[in-house]
Amino acid sequence: MKMEFIPLKNHIHKAMQVTDLNGCPIEITNLKEAIKMARQYKEYRHENKSFSEFDKRQKAYWLDMYEKLTAIKEQVTTH
């Protein structure tokens, strides 16, 4: 699992950046809220089974993001 914790410079607020499953940088300005959202999104499923492949990809994406965000939280709170 690739995880980057990059504090962004020239920002008034404390922001950080993580690299998502697709390799795109995602700016996180509220870690607690981002963890909450990722926790919820990783559990979403369509009732229509024709979306099962899409749902698998989405679950993988949000599970990856959730794990990265919670790892950052642990890193921040232990240092």
C-alpha positions as CSV (number, residue, x, y, z in Angstrom):
1,M,0.0,0.0,0.0
2,K,1.5,3.3,-1.1
3,M,0.8,6.1,1.4
4,E,2.0,9.6,1.2
5,F,1.6,12.2,3.9
6,I,2.5,15.5,2.3
7,P,1.7,18.7,4.3
8,L,0.9,21.3,1.7
9,K,2.7,24.6,1.8
10,N,1.2,28.0,1.3
11,H,-2.2,27.1,2.8
12,I,-3.8,29.0,5.6
13,H,-5.4,25.8,6.8
14,K,-3.6,22.6,7.7
15,A,-4.0,20.4,4.6
16,M,-2.5,17.2,3.6
17,Q,-2.3,15.2,0.4
18,V,-2.8,11.5,-0.1
19,T,-2.4,9.5,-3.4
20,D,-5.6,7.6,-4.2
21,L,-5.8,4.1,-5.8
22,N,-5.6,5.6,-9.2
23,G,-2.5,7.6,-8.5
24,C,-4.2,10.9,-8.2
25,P,-3.3,13.4,-5.5
26,I,-6.2,14.1,-3.2
27,E,-6.1,17.1,-0.8
28,I,-7.4,16.5,2.7
29,T,-8.4,19.5,4.7
30,N,-10.4,17.8,7.4
31,L,-8.9,14.4,8.3
32,K,-11.7,13.4,10.8
33,E,-14.4,14.2,8.2
34,A,-12.5,12.4,5.4
35,I,-12.2,9.3,7.5
36,K,-15.9,9.4,8.3
37,M,-16.8,9.7,4.6
38,A,-14.5,6.9,3.5
39,R,-15.9,4.6,6.2
40,Q,-19.4,5.2,4.9
41,Y,-18.6,5.0,1.2
42,K,-16.7,1.7,1.4
43,E,-19.9,0.1,2.5
44,Y,-22.2,1.4,-0.2
45,R,-23.7,-1.1,-2.7
46,H,-26.3,-0.9,-5.4
47,E,-29.4,-3.0,-4.9
48,N,-29.3,-3.7,-8.7
49,K,-26.8,-6.6,-9.1
50,S,-25.9,-5.3,-12.6
51,F,-23.6,-2.8,-10.8
52,S,-21.7,-5.5,-8.9
53,E,-18.4,-5.0,-10.9
54,F,-18.7,-1.2,-10.4
55,D,-19.4,-1.8,-6.7
56,K,-16.3,-3.9,-6.3
57,R,-14.1,-1.2,-7.8
58,Q,-15.7,1.4,-5.6
59,K,-15.3,-0.7,-2.5
60,A,-11.6,-1.2,-3.3
61,Y,-11.1,2.5,-3.9
62,W,-12.8,3.6,-0.7
63,L,-11.2,0.8,1.4
64,D,-7.8,1.9,0.2
65,M,-8.6,5.5,1.0
66,Y,-9.9,4.6,4.4
67,E,-6.8,2.6,5.3
68,K,-4.5,5.4,4.1
69,L,-6.5,8.0,6.1
70,T,-6.6,6.0,9.3
71,A,-2.8,5.3,9.0
72,I,-2.2,9.1,8.7
73,K,-4.4,9.6,11.8
74,E,-2.3,7.1,13.8
75,Q,0.9,8.7,12.5
76,V,-0.3,12.2,13.5
77,T,-1.5,11.2,16.9
78,T,1.6,9.2,17.9
79,H,4.1,11.9,16.9
